[in-house]
Amino acid sequence: ENATVAFRVASGNSTGGTIEIREDSAHGTILGQCTVPDTGGWDKYKTFSVVLKNQAGKLNLCLVCKGRAGELMRLDWLQFSKTPAD
């Protein structure tokens, strides 16, 4: 429930982009969204994270990258972790 997902990405796109984490498909419910700005180049990787709004249990996830035309970002890895309870 409410897991955190971290993305290691690089972007040389001046407008950057967003990564939407959706349930089941590209048109499914948005569980979280991560904004990825220009990181300073296609080989300049930075880590960004977002807390998802999801129920406990196993889910099928779909990552949807959005932005202007052209290459948006390069994904090196992603990692899920539990979000500590308040």
Buried (B, 14 or more C-beta within 10 A) or exposed (E): EBBBBBBBBBBBBEEBBBBBBBBEEEEBEEBBBBEBBBBEEEEEBBEBEBEBEBEEEEBEBBBBBEBEEEEBBBBEEBEEEEEEEE
